[in-house]
Amino acid sequence: MIKLAVTDAEIMSCFPVLEQLRPKLVKGRFLKQVRQMQAEGFQLAFLQDEGCVVAAAGFRVSSNLFMGKNLYVDDLITDAKHRSKGFGEEMIAWLEAFARVQGCHVLHLDSGTQRQQAHKFYFAQGFPITSFHFAKALID
C-alpha cells in the first residue's frame, strides 16, 4: 500500500531508498530538508513490502502556462534489492491516480542522461521524451 509520509518516522524510513538515488543526502539533515520542502508543496509517497520501504517518490503539484496544472516527480526510486517486482509500476500508477484526483493535466519528470535503465522503465510506462532540460549552476 502506498501512502504519504507524514510523520518524522515515515519520512526517515524513506531515507535509505532515496539515498540510492541521491547519494549526497545527509541523514542528519534529511528530515529538516524534507520538512522545508513540504512547506513549499513537496510530498513524499512510499511503498512498503513486509514492513520495509521498497519504493519512494517525491513530487509536487503546481501550475504553469505550459502544462496547466501538473504533477512533477522530483525523485522516484525503487530499492535496488527490490527492482523488477512491479513496485515501480505500482508507484507510477499511484502517482497518475493522485494527479488525476488533483485535476492535473500532465504527470512529468526528468531523468539523468546516465540512467538508461530508468529510461527503459519510463518508456515502458508510456512516458515519451518531450523536451530537453537545461540547468546552469549558480552556486558551487
N, C-alpha and C positions, 0 to 999 in steps of 0.2 A: 504494500500500500504506500502510495506517495503522499507526503504531507509537507506542509510548510514548516520550516524551522522557526520556532517562536521563542522557546526557552534557551537560556545560555547553554544548557546541556545538549540540546538538539543541534544548536549551531556548532558547538565544539565537536560533536560526533561526526560532522561533515569534514572536519579538517584533514584527516588522513587521506581521504579521497581527493579533495580539492588540491592538496599539496602535490599530488601526482601530476596535475595539470599546471599548477602554478608553484614551482619549486622554490621561488623566492619568498613565499609566505612564511611568516614567523609566528609560531604557535602562541607565544606570549602576547602578540598584538592582534591576533586573528579576531577574537570576539569584539574588541573595540572597533576594529576596522569594519566588520560586518554591521555592527550596530550603527555606525556612522553612515554607511551605505544605505541601510534600511531607512534612515531618516531622510534619505534622498530618493526613496522609491524602490530600492533594491529588495528583492525577495529571494529566499533560498529554499528550494524544494529538495527533498531527499527521499530515497527509496531504500528500505531495509529488507534484508533477507536473513532470516534466522537471527534477528537482533543486531545485525551488523549493517552499517551503511554501505551499500554497493554501488550507488549512483547518486550524483548531486547535480543540481542545475541552479545557477544564479541568474536572475533575469529581472527585467523591469518593463513596465507598461508605460508607454508615453505616446505622444502625438507629434507629428511633424508634417510639413507641407507636402513632402514627397510621398509618404505612405498613409497619411492619416493616422488613426490610432493603430498602434503596433506593439507587439511583444518582442523585445530584443533579448536574446540569450547571451549573457556576458560569459558564462562558464558552463560547460556541460562535460561531465566525465563519468565514466563507469570504471570502478576499481579494476586495475589490470588483472587481478586474480579472478574476476567475475565477468570478463568480456565474453561475447558470443553466447550469452544465455538469455538474451531478449530484454535485458534491463534497460539498455539504451533506447530500444524501440518503445518500451513502456514509458520511459521518461518523455520522449518526443510526443507520443500520443497524449500524455497528460498535459504537456505544455500547450499543445494545439487545442485541446478541450478547454483549458483555462483561458487561453487567448480568445476563443470564440465566446465564452461566457462574458468576458470583459468587453466584447464588441470590437475586438481588434480585426483589422483588415489583413494584416501580414504578421507572420512569425518569421523572424530572421536572426542570423548570427554571422559572425566572422570566424574564420578558421585559419590558423597559421599555415603558411605555404608549405612548411615541412611536414605537416600532419596528413600524409597521404591515406593512411588507414581511416582516419576520421572523414576525409573527403569521400571515400568509397561509401562509408556509412551514410553520410548526408545525401549523396546521390540516391542511394537505395531508399531513403526516407522521403524522396520527392523534392529535395532542395536543389534547384539549379544554381549555377553561378550567375549572379545578376549584375555584379559590379566589381570594380577594384576598390580596395580600401587603402587610402593613403594616410600616413601618420608622420609627423615631424616632432621629435623630442624637443621640449622646451627647457627641461631641467635635466642635468646629468644624473 
